[in-house]
Amino acid sequence: MKYPVTPDKRYFLVRGRLWRMSDPALDPARREELVRALMAARSVKGRAMRAGDAQAREEARQRVDAAKHALGERGPVWWDDGAPDYNRKLARNTPYADWAAALDETG
């Protein structure tokens, strides 16, 4: 992955924000199927937005959301140690702040 991944492999970092990784327990074939569905839904959403088709955009948005839930990137967390979810949070406002700051120092 081109983005840094937290030491616990729960998130990757983009422009200072944490994004939840896919559930590593997913069967690789199932994960691949879900990623294909996600990419297809994103493509449909983009076409709908360019066409100004609000209904098609909303349907595609729901498909994107369903795929992200199935991948474990949204919805209930996939880890079971009780740690909170910091998805979409700025790393500097989370327990990952020192880790993210160290990345900035190393360039």
Sequence and secondary structure as in RCSB ss.txt:
>XXXX:A:sequence
MKYPVTPDKRYFLVRGRLWRMSDPALDPARREELVRALMAARSVKGRAMRAGDAQAREEARQRVDAAKHALGERG
PVWWDDGAPDYNRKLARNTPYADWAAALDETG
>XXXX:A:secstr
  S B TTSSEEEETTEEEE   TTS HHHHHHHHHHHHHHHHHHHHHHHHT HHHHHHHHHHHHHHHHHHTSSS
S S  S     TT BGGGSTTHHHHHHHHHH 
